[in-house]
Amino acid sequence: MIDFHCHIDLYPDPAALIREVGADGIYVLAVTTTPKSWSHLQQLICGHKRIKAAIGLHPELVAERFGEVEEVCSIAKETRYVGEIGLDGSPSLKDSFALQKQVFERILERCCELGGRILSVHSKRAATEVLNSLEAFPKSGKTVLHWFSGTRTELERAIKMDAWFSVGPAMLRSAKGRQLIGAMPRSRLLTESDGPFARIGSSPILPNNMVEAESDIAKIWKTTPEDVRSKIHENFRSLVTGVEDFRD
């Protein structure tokens, strides 16, 4: 299974979860919300070859932590994965939106300087603005739009820009989410948990809940969960091979 967007260090017992992920053979991209968690995350995942860390600065935290952007840019030398980054246009964050854009574009600029990275990008209520920034920095790397919730027009634009998409059980619960997933290129789709923020009932979604995501995607694709898992794994290998490869 593939979980391409998981805040694994923010679960109540991340060490236990990492052991479970290792036992289950799940590939995980462990994204960060702030560079201050980088060292601890590296310690947690040490020796786990199927887990890679991404360096990020979540747009919801930019107002308080924008001064950490250069730390993100420095650490980006150490990993081929950058996330969670992006923009959030929620009304509660409108006062920080201009600063979010400044931070996001500084990170994209740095990714260009480093020859490109694989990016896990947040675009809630800001898909057009995110795509505008990505278009301004075309050499920043390969973009994976996490939990994309834009319009069909924005989705079509993202597809034309060769964006990838990571989707999970939370997105699959809504009719709009399922419609968007049905319109996404099957060759550029990955699964994600977005745990522990995304939840099933009162419980945080876990990497092994990608079984449910595969089953739900199979209904959209009118195929079997096994075929979905095979295709997601094929997509994953296509995305990461030739960079800092996940290993068995």
Phi, psi and omega per residue, in radians:
M1 nan 2.768 -3.122
I2 -2.151 2.245 2.980
D3 -2.166 1.724 -2.978
F4 -1.652 0.233 3.041
H5 -2.820 1.671 -3.083
C6 -2.447 2.279 3.086
H7 -1.565 1.191 -2.916
I8 -1.129 -0.478 -3.124
D9 -1.352 -0.138 -3.072
L10 -1.793 0.052 3.024
Y11 -1.268 2.781 -3.121
P12 -0.988 -0.652 3.130
D13 -2.324 1.354 -3.050
P14 -1.080 -0.612 -3.127
A15 -1.096 -0.721 3.117
A16 -1.153 -0.725 3.132
L17 -1.121 -0.707 3.125
I18 -1.101 -0.692 3.066
R19 -1.087 -0.723 3.135
E20 -1.130 -0.770 3.102
V21 -1.037 -0.749 3.119
G22 -1.098 -0.736 -3.140
A23 -1.152 -0.575 -3.123
D24 -1.492 -0.147 3.112
G25 1.224 0.553 -3.102
I26 -1.545 2.397 3.032
Y27 -1.528 2.254 -3.054
V28 -2.303 2.318 2.892
L29 -1.706 1.957 -3.109
A30 -1.578 1.817 -3.123
V31 -1.539 2.720 3.121
T32 -2.041 2.704 3.100
T33 -1.742 -0.271 3.138
T34 -2.709 2.543 3.140
P35 -1.167 -0.269 3.141
K36 -1.140 -0.340 -3.135
S37 -1.604 -0.019 -3.015
W38 -1.056 -0.877 -3.073
S39 -1.084 -0.748 3.138
H40 -1.126 -0.727 3.123
L41 -1.096 -0.723 3.125
Q42 -1.062 -0.677 3.088
Q43 -1.142 -0.717 -3.111
L44 -1.102 -0.716 -3.010
I45 -1.669 0.025 -3.123
C46 -0.955 2.237 3.125
G47 1.548 -0.109 3.131
H48 -1.753 1.714 -2.981
K49 -1.262 -0.281 3.128
R50 -1.652 0.108 3.097
I51 -2.100 2.205 3.063
K52 -2.081 2.634 -3.117
A53 -1.812 2.456 3.054
A54 -1.990 2.459 3.136
I55 -1.682 2.278 -3.081
G56 -2.589 3.062 3.014
L57 -2.547 1.806 -3.017
H58 -1.125 2.387 -3.117
P59 -1.039 -0.484 3.115
E60 -1.158 -0.345 -3.081
L61 -1.795 -0.023 -3.023
V62 -1.073 -0.683 -3.094
A63 -0.994 -0.677 -3.112
E64 -1.579 -0.416 -2.935
R65 -2.257 0.421 -3.112
F66 -1.056 -0.420 3.137
G67 -1.178 -0.171 -3.130
E68 -1.573 0.034 -3.062
V69 -1.073 -0.656 -3.132
E70 -1.226 -0.448 3.040
E71 -1.190 -0.702 3.046
V72 -1.031 -0.808 -3.106
C73 -1.098 -0.615 3.109
S74 -1.225 -0.815 -3.102
I75 -1.183 -0.444 -3.125
A76 -1.012 -0.312 3.046
K77 -1.148 -0.464 -2.978
E78 -1.571 -0.169 -3.060
T79 -2.522 2.633 3.071
R80 -1.601 0.126 -3.086
Y81 -2.140 2.259 -3.115
V82 -2.209 2.144 -3.139
G83 2.958 2.661 0.151
E84 -1.607 2.243 3.072
I85 -2.268 3.009 3.073
G86 2.397 -2.687 -3.100
L87 -2.323 2.596 3.081
D88 -2.311 2.046 -3.105
G89 -1.674 0.354 3.108
S90 -1.052 2.527 -3.118
P91 -0.930 -0.641 -3.118
S92 -1.166 -0.272 -3.093
L93 -1.951 0.208 -3.051
K94 -1.072 -0.559 -3.110
D95 -1.209 -0.386 -3.117
S96 -1.775 0.064 -2.974
F97 -1.101 -0.750 3.138
A98 -1.094 -0.687 3.109
L99 -1.199 -0.682 3.055
Q100 -0.962 -0.799 -3.107
K101 -1.101 -0.714 3.116
Q102 -1.079 -0.790 -3.136
V103 -1.157 -0.818 -3.130
F104 -1.020 -0.802 -3.088
E105 -1.271 -0.495 3.035
R106 -1.146 -0.705 3.121
I107 -1.176 -0.721 3.088
L108 -1.078 -0.712 3.096
E109 -1.043 -0.758 3.140
R110 -1.136 -0.681 3.100
C111 -1.093 -0.650 3.058
C112 -1.077 -0.766 -3.130
E113 -1.078 -0.537 -3.089
L114 -1.569 0.057 3.098
G115 1.581 0.190 3.111
G116 1.757 2.541 3.110
R117 -2.372 2.914 2.972
I118 -1.584 2.127 -2.958
L119 -1.937 2.310 2.999
S120 -1.847 1.959 -2.854
V121 -2.068 2.292 3.089
H122 -1.577 2.318 -3.095
S123 -2.453 0.486 -3.081
K124 -1.028 2.161 3.123
R125 0.951 0.445 -3.091
A126 -2.637 0.512 -3.029
A127 -1.063 -0.778 -3.122
T128 -1.089 -0.767 -3.127
E129 -1.141 -0.681 3.083
V130 -1.086 -0.801 -3.133
L131 -1.145 -0.620 3.067
N132 -1.057 -0.796 -3.133
S133 -1.144 -0.747 3.121
L134 -1.107 -0.668 3.118
E135 -1.137 -0.559 3.136
A136 -1.281 -0.325 -3.136
F137 -2.231 1.177 -2.997
P138 -1.147 -0.296 -3.128
K139 -1.724 0.265 -3.110
S140 -1.269 -0.332 3.072
G141 2.316 -2.711 3.132
K142 -1.740 2.181 -3.074
T143 -1.703 2.269 2.983
V144 -1.967 1.924 3.133
L145 -1.393 1.978 -3.079
H146 -1.467 2.240 3.087
W147 0.844 0.954 -3.103
F148 -1.132 2.280 -3.078
S149 -2.327 0.425 -3.135
G150 -1.352 -2.946 3.129
T151 -1.441 2.966 3.081
R152 -1.101 -0.639 3.104
T153 -1.104 -0.745 3.108
E154 -1.155 -0.668 3.090
L155 -1.073 -0.796 3.138
E156 -1.068 -0.667 3.087
R157 -1.133 -0.776 3.127
A158 -1.055 -0.711 3.124
I159 -1.090 -0.758 3.130
K160 -1.118 -0.449 3.112
M161 -1.521 0.139 3.097
D162 1.179 0.474 3.085
A163 -1.225 2.669 2.985
W164 -1.797 2.993 -3.087
F165 -2.473 2.388 3.012
S166 -2.040 2.287 -3.023
V167 -2.319 2.686 -3.085
G168 -2.533 -3.072 -3.090
P169 -0.969 -0.642 -3.121
A170 -1.140 -0.770 3.127
M171 -1.150 -0.619 -3.091
L172 -1.257 -0.187 3.131
R173 -1.308 -0.424 -3.062
S174 -1.725 2.604 3.118
A175 -1.089 -0.732 3.132
K176 -1.097 -0.743 3.128
G177 -1.040 -0.773 3.139
R178 -1.145 -0.657 3.108
Q179 -1.125 -0.755 3.111
L180 -1.104 -0.776 3.138
I181 -1.062 -0.687 3.125
G182 -1.111 -0.419 -3.137
A183 -1.656 -0.118 -3.140
M184 -1.386 2.531 3.106
P185 -1.075 2.254 -3.120
R186 -1.092 -0.457 -3.115
S187 -1.396 -0.081 -3.130
R188 -2.231 0.557 -3.125
L189 -1.970 2.375 3.070
L190 -2.264 2.816 3.071
T191 -1.744 2.680 -3.140
E192 -2.608 2.744 3.043
S193 -1.737 -0.672 -2.927
D194 0.954 0.470 3.072
G195 -1.378 2.732 0.046
P196 -1.533 0.098 -3.116
F197 -1.191 -0.815 3.071
A198 -1.315 2.490 -3.015
R199 -2.352 2.697 2.926
I200 -1.945 1.874 -3.013
G201 1.137 -2.169 -3.135
S202 -1.704 0.033 -3.048
S203 -1.877 2.438 3.074
P204 -1.142 2.480 3.066
I205 -1.167 2.424 -3.107
L206 -1.939 2.789 3.079
P207 -0.947 -0.625 -3.128
N208 -1.294 -0.125 3.013
N209 -1.301 -0.003 3.039
M210 -1.121 -0.297 3.016
V211 -1.028 -0.797 3.123
E212 -1.142 -0.686 3.112
A213 -1.085 -0.758 3.125
E214 -1.057 -0.729 -3.138
S215 -1.128 -0.739 -3.137
D216 -1.218 -0.668 3.082
I217 -1.128 -0.649 3.123
A218 -1.022 -0.642 3.117
K219 -1.155 -0.675 3.119
I220 -1.188 -0.733 -3.108
W221 -1.429 -0.170 -3.081
K222 0.993 0.934 3.112
T223 -2.514 -2.867 -3.115
T224 -1.741 2.706 3.048
P225 -1.015 -0.577 3.122
E226 -1.130 -0.708 3.099
D227 -1.143 -0.678 3.105
V228 -1.105 -0.827 -3.136
R229 -1.031 -0.751 3.130
S230 -1.080 -0.744 -3.124
K231 -1.207 -0.731 3.112
I232 -1.073 -0.731 3.124
H233 -1.143 -0.711 3.087
E234 -1.065 -0.761 3.119
N235 -1.086 -0.793 -3.141
F236 -0.993 -0.827 3.133
R237 -1.113 -0.655 3.110
S238 -1.110 -0.659 -3.120
L239 -1.268 -0.780 -2.964
V240 -1.652 -0.339 -3.110
T241 -1.101 2.370 3.134
G242 1.626 -0.100 3.030
V243 -1.932 -2.183 3.106
E244 -1.688 1.471 -2.907
D245 -1.150 2.408 2.922
F246 -1.181 2.498 -3.072
R247 -2.174 2.672 3.092
D248 -1.380 nan nan
